[in-house]
Amino acid sequence: MNFFIMHLALADLLVGLVSVLPDIIWRMTVSWVAGNLACKAVRFMQAVVIYSSTYVLVALSIDRLDAITRPMNFSGSWRRAKLLVIASWLISFLFSSPIMVLYEEREIQGRLQCWIELGEPWQWRLYMSLVTVTVFLVPAIVIAVCYAVIVHTIWTKSRHLMPPPPPPHSNGDLLNGHHATSPLTNCDHPDGEVELRRASSRGIIPRAKIKTVKMTFVIVFVFVVCWCPYLVFDLLQVWGFVPRTQTSIAVATFIQSLAPLNSAANPLIYCLFSTHVCRAIRKIPVLKWLWCGTSTSGASEVTTESSQRMSASASSSSNHRQNHKRRTTSIQQFII
């Protein structure tokens, strides 16, 4: 899981460095001043990082599917993870290769721009439809199928964790006002506990894997929320459902900013689901000072309360040992 998160974080970081940063510089200079070769290279790498952040999510979902459906299959898991990540990056490079041909430096309204020019409207429709299918639709379908199988597997296996019902009482015991007693029924159903242990040894899903599934689901949900408006709006534009006005251009600019927001939201999701990351962040000097300053009074109260509880538990345990010793001594005297 950490291996997949590392590559997803790498893709998110490259989105900021390769996609967002050049666009900010380009808006400041207005004209494209880096040349035709840089135009093709920058646009190609922008497409690669967008595809990679998408298909690493697909690879992560496939890996979670295998981890949930076959939780005790440890052989080949590391090799499978490497192959999935390599395949996601290779697919990203493959789908981004047409960008090297389509984009080039052109003069637009008296200024040089890194531009893509498709003459006919049907060419724009075909291009945007292919981008939507490869960037969003196919990954969304694969992820949806993976999570449908994951939810079904968790639901099915969780039913095996249900403790068995208590044994029925005989009519004679009920009439006499007594329950059927035995060394097993006096306990809190130890048969059920034994079944739980047997079920866990047969490969019932651990809690850690459920947590990783939840984190992956949140990451995928944020990906859909950020990318869906952008792609849907572009499709509506190229198919003529949204007229090209000043208002639509302003809306398009706002919606386009949602796509890189996905890469900015993923680190926050990692922190929410990882206690180790939060502990590491709290060790930063400035944040450590803020954390300690705000939690000093609360920590002293917690320390005092915990010390009182520890002393109370220690005294109760000592009393219990003394009582047990007295009982043992009296039993020995009785036997003698």
C-alpha positions in Angstrom: 0.0 0.0 0.0 2.8 2.4 0.8 4.4 1.6 -2.6 1.2 2.7 -4.4 0.8 5.8 -2.2 4.4 6.7 -3.0 3.8 6.6 -6.7 0.5 8.4 -6.4 2.2 11.1 -4.3 4.9 11.4 -7.0 2.3 11.8 -9.7 0.5 14.5 -7.6 3.8 16.3 -7.0 4.6 16.3 -10.7 1.1 17.7 -11.4 2.1 20.8 -9.4 5.6 21.1 -10.8 5.0 20.1 -14.5 1.4 21.1 -15.0 0.4 24.0 -12.7 3.7 25.8 -12.5 4.3 26.2 -16.3 0.7 27.4 -16.7 1.2 30.1 -14.0 4.4 31.3 -15.7 2.6 31.3 -19.0 -0.2 33.4 -17.7 2.4 35.9 -16.3 4.3 36.2 -19.6 1.1 36.0 -21.8 3.1 34.8 -24.7 4.9 31.4 -25.1 8.6 32.2 -25.0 10.1 28.7 -24.5 10.2 27.6 -28.1 8.5 24.9 -30.1 10.4 21.9 -28.6 9.6 23.0 -25.1 6.0 23.4 -26.1 5.7 19.8 -27.2 7.8 18.5 -24.2 5.8 20.5 -21.5 2.4 19.6 -23.0 3.5 15.9 -23.3 4.6 15.8 -19.6 1.5 17.5 -18.5 -0.6 14.8 -20.1 1.7 12.1 -18.7 1.3 13.3 -15.1 -2.5 13.6 -15.5 -2.8 10.1 -16.9 -0.4 8.7 -14.3 -2.4 10.1 -11.4 -5.5 8.4 -12.9 -4.1 5.0 -13.7 -2.1 4.7 -10.5 -5.5 4.9 -8.8 -6.8 2.1 -11.1 -3.7 0.0 -10.2 -4.3 0.7 -6.5 -8.0 -0.4 -6.8 -7.0 -3.6 -8.6 -4.4 -4.3 -5.9 -7.0 -3.7 -3.1 -9.4 -6.0 -4.9 -6.8 -8.8 -4.9 -5.9 -8.1 -1.3 -9.5 -8.4 -0.1 -10.6 -11.3 -2.3 -7.4 -13.3 -1.4 -6.2 -12.0 1.9 -4.0 -14.9 2.7 -2.2 -15.0 -0.7 1.2 -13.4 0.1 3.1 -15.0 -2.8 3.8 -12.7 -5.7 2.0 -9.6 -4.1 5.1 -7.5 -4.3 5.8 -8.5 -7.9 2.1 -7.8 -8.8 2.3 -4.3 -7.2 5.4 -3.5 -9.3 3.9 -4.7 -12.5 0.7 -2.7 -11.9 2.6 0.5 -11.2 4.9 0.0 -14.3 1.8 -0.7 -16.4 0.1 2.5 -15.2 3.1 4.6 -16.1 3.5 2.9 -19.5 -0.2 3.5 -20.3 0.2 7.1 -19.3 3.2 7.6 -21.8 1.3 5.7 -24.5 -1.9 7.8 -24.2 0.0 11.0 -24.1 2.1 10.4 -27.2 -0.3 12.1 -29.6 0.3 15.4 -27.7 3.8 15.5 -29.2 2.2 15.8 -32.7 -0.9 17.9 -32.0 0.6 20.8 -30.0 3.0 23.3 -31.6 4.0 26.9 -31.4 1.6 29.1 -33.3 1.0 32.8 -33.6 -2.4 33.6 -32.1 -3.7 37.2 -32.2 -0.2 38.6 -32.7 1.4 36.5 -29.9 3.2 33.2 -29.9 1.3 30.5 -28.0 1.7 26.7 -27.4 -1.5 25.7 -29.3 -3.5 22.8 -30.6 -5.4 23.5 -33.8 -8.1 21.1 -35.0 -9.8 22.6 -38.0 -13.2 20.8 -38.1 -15.7 20.7 -35.2 -16.0 16.9 -35.6 -12.2 16.6 -34.9 -12.6 18.5 -31.6 -15.6 16.3 -30.7 -13.6 13.1 -31.4 -10.5 14.4 -29.6 -12.4 15.4 -26.4 -14.5 12.2 -26.5 -11.3 10.1 -26.6 -9.7 12.2 -23.8 -12.8 11.7 -21.7 -12.9 8.0 -22.3 -9.2 7.4 -21.6 -8.8 9.8 -18.7 -12.1 9.4 -16.9 -14.7 6.9 -18.2 -12.6 3.7 -18.5 -10.8 4.2 -15.2 -14.1 5.0 -13.5 -15.7 1.8 -14.8 -12.7 -0.3 -13.7 -12.6 1.3 -10.3 -16.4 0.9 -9.9 -16.2 -2.8 -10.7 -13.3 -3.3 -8.3 -15.2 -1.7 -5.5 -18.4 -3.5 -6.2 -16.5 -6.8 -5.9 -14.7 -5.5 -2.7 -18.0 -4.5 -1.0 -19.6 -7.8 -1.9 -16.6 -9.7 -0.6 -16.5 -7.8 2.7 -20.3 -8.2 3.1 -20.1 -12.0 2.4 -17.1 -12.6 4.7 -18.4 -10.5 7.5 -21.4 -12.8 7.8 -19.0 -15.6 8.8 -17.9 -13.4 11.7 -21.4 -13.4 13.2 -21.5 -15.5 16.4 -23.8 -18.5 16.4 -27.2 -18.2 18.1 -27.5 -19.5 21.7 -28.7 -23.1 21.9 -32.5 -23.5 22.4 -33.7 -24.4 25.9 -35.7 -27.5 26.6 -39.4 -27.2 27.5 -38.8 -28.9 30.9 -36.2 -26.3 31.9 -38.5 -23.5 30.8 -41.4 -24.8 32.9 -39.3 -25.3 35.9 -38.0 -21.7 35.5 -34.4 -22.8 35.0 -32.1 -22.4 32.0 -30.0 -25.1 30.5 -26.7 -24.7 32.2 -23.4 -26.2 31.1 -19.8 -25.2 31.4 -20.1 -23.7 27.9 -23.3 -21.8 28.2 -22.3 -20.2 31.5 -19.6 -18.4 29.6 -20.2 -15.7 27.0 -20.5 -18.3 24.2 -16.9 -19.4 23.9 -18.0 -21.5 20.9 -18.6 -18.3 19.0 -15.1 -17.0 20.0 -13.6 -20.2 18.8 -15.4 -19.8 15.5 -14.1 -16.3 15.2 -10.6 -17.4 15.8 -11.0 -20.2 13.2 -12.5 -17.8 10.8 -9.6 -15.3 11.2 -7.1 -18.1 10.7 -8.9 -19.0 7.4 -8.2 -15.5 6.1 -10.9 -13.1 7.3 -10.1 -9.6 6.2 -7.9 -7.7 8.7 -8.9 -4.3 10.0 -5.8 -2.7 8.4 -6.9 -3.8 4.9 -10.4 -2.4 5.5 -8.8 0.9 6.5 -6.8 1.0 3.2 -9.9 0.3 1.3 -11.7 3.2 2.9 -8.7 5.5 2.2 -8.6 4.4 -1.5 -12.4 4.9 -1.8 -12.1 8.5 -0.5 -9.2 9.2 -2.9 -11.2 7.9 -5.8 -14.3 9.9 -4.7 -12.3 13.1 -4.6 -10.9 12.3 -8.1 -14.4 11.9 -9.5 -15.6 15.1 -7.9 -12.7 17.1 -9.2 -12.5 15.7 -12.8 -16.1 15.1 -13.7 -17.2 18.8 -13.9 -14.2 19.7 -16.1 -14.6 16.9 -18.6 -18.4 17.1 -18.8 -18.2 20.9 -19.4 -15.7 20.5 -22.1 -17.8 17.8 -23.8 -20.9 20.1 -23.6 -18.8 22.9 -25.2 -17.4 20.9 -28.2 -20.8 19.3 -28.9 -22.5 22.7 -29.0 -24.7 22.5 -25.9 -22.9 25.4 -24.2 -22.5 28.6 -26.2 -19.1 30.3 -26.2 -19.7 33.5 -24.3 -17.8 35.5 -21.7 -19.8 33.8 -18.9 -19.0 30.3 -20.2 -15.3 31.2 -20.6 -15.2 32.4 -16.9 -17.0 29.2 -15.8 -14.6 27.1 -17.8 -11.6 28.8 -16.2 -13.1 28.1 -12.7 -13.9 24.4 -13.6 -10.4 23.9 -15.0 -8.9 24.8 -11.7 -10.8 21.9 -10.0 -8.7 19.2 -11.8 -5.3 20.1 -10.2 -7.1 20.5 -6.9 -7.4 16.7 -6.9 -3.6 16.5 -6.5 -3.7 19.0 -3.7 -6.4 17.2 -1.8 -4.7 13.7 -1.8 -2.0 14.6 0.8 -4.7 15.8 3.2 -6.4 12.4 2.7 -3.2 10.6 3.5 -2.8 12.6 6.7 -6.4 11.8 7.8 -5.9 8.1 7.4 -2.3 7.8 8.6 -1.5 8.3 12.3 2.2 7.9 11.5 2.2 10.9 9.1 0.4 13.0 11.7 2.9 12.1 14.4 5.8 13.0 12.0 4.1 16.3 11.2 3.8 17.1 14.9 7.6 16.7 15.2 8.2 19.7 13.0 9.6 22.5 15.4 6.9 25.1 14.7 4.0 22.7 14.7 5.5 20.9 17.7 5.5 24.2 19.6 1.9 25.0 18.6 0.8 21.5 19.5 2.5 21.5 22.9 1.3 25.0 23.7 -2.3 24.2 23.0 -2.3 20.8 24.7 -0.2 21.4 27.8 -3.1 22.0 30.2 -5.1 19.1 28.7 -2.0 16.8 28.9 -1.5 17.6 32.6 -5.1 16.8 33.3 -4.8 13.6 31.4 -1.6 12.7 33.1 -3.1 13.3 36.5 -6.2 11.3 35.7 -4.2 8.5 34.2 -1.9 8.4 37.3 -5.0 8.2 39.5 -6.4 5.4 37.5 -3.1 3.5 37.5 -2.8 3.8 41.3 -6.4 2.6 41.7 -5.9 -0.3 39.4 -2.6 -1.2 41.2 -4.3 -1.2 44.6 -7.2 -3.3 43.3 -4.8 -5.8 41.8 -2.9 -6.0 45.0 -6.1 -6.6 46.9 -7.1 -9.3 44.5 -3.8 -11.0 44.9 -4.1 -10.9 48.7 -7.6 -12.3 48.6 -6.5 -15.1 46.2 -3.6 -15.9 48.6 -5.9 -16.1 51.5 -8.3 -18.5 49.7 -5.3 -20.7 48.7 -4.1 -20.8 52.2 -7.5 -21.7 53.6 -8.0 -24.5 51.0 -4.6 -25.9 51.9 -5.4 -25.9 55.6 -8.8 -27.5 54.9 -7.1 -30.3 52.9 -4.5 -30.9 55.6 
